[in-house]
């Protein structure tokens, strides 16, 4: 079954825990690890296989990489 552009937009705009990291580029997300809030930021880039994502740097903070296999969770 093919996914249309509108279905993709609706999927990317749902709120809650996300596992489809590759679809989150440009979205503001919260990153959590072991129940602790790590940061909130805009996804600058994500791997096609959903394994990692980069949060854009802001102010004094530099760009950060998060690896799903380490246990990071992403909420939109």
LINHU-V739354 format. One line per field, one symbol per residue. phi: phi as a letter, one per 40 degrees, with the letter a starting at -180 (. if undefined). A space follows every 10 residues. Layout:
phi: ???
This chain:
phi: .cbcdccccc ccccchcbbc dcccdgccbb bbafgbccab acccaacccg caabcccagc ccdbbbbdcc hcbbbb
